[in-house]
Amino acid sequence: MRAIGAELATRLRRGDLVVLSGPLGAGKTTLVQGIAEGLKVRGPVTSPTFVIARVHPSLCDGPALVHVDAYRLGGRLEVDDLDLDASLDESVTVVEWGEDLVEALTEDRLEIEITLGPTGDERTLRITGVGARWAGEF
């Protein structure tokens, strides 16, 4: 998952929104750790479940990483309270558990659904690009 995240980071740029979905233990945070390594941002990157959102500044003049865990949020109004749109243009924003909550932030986004295989050791990723930004990418 980390290697996939690092590879994905080579395609990400300021203003990108990535929405992650999948069950507990699917590897969402591990994927974000790989994205963080690829973007060369300050870490460590851990699950922001209890703080909801963390900003990881760039160490190399690239975009910051805004890492959000929407698991505990009760709806779109609570997402609005986070003011993610204030930093969206300047950062790469990755939202775990963000499906049906953050789509209104931008017309362009990358949706990644992670499913577990029968033994729990395998993962399948379905990557869907939404909007003109991702046309023809995935």
Salt bridges, closest charged atoms under 4 A:
ASP16 OD2 - ARG133 NH2 2.83
GLU37 OE2 - ARG2 NE 3.46
GLU90 OE1 - ARG14 NE 3.78
GLU96 OE2 - HIS67 NE2 2.63
GLU111 OE2 - ARG109 NE 2.81
GLU113 OE1 - ARG126 NH2 2.85
GLU137 OE1 - ARG11 NH1 3.28
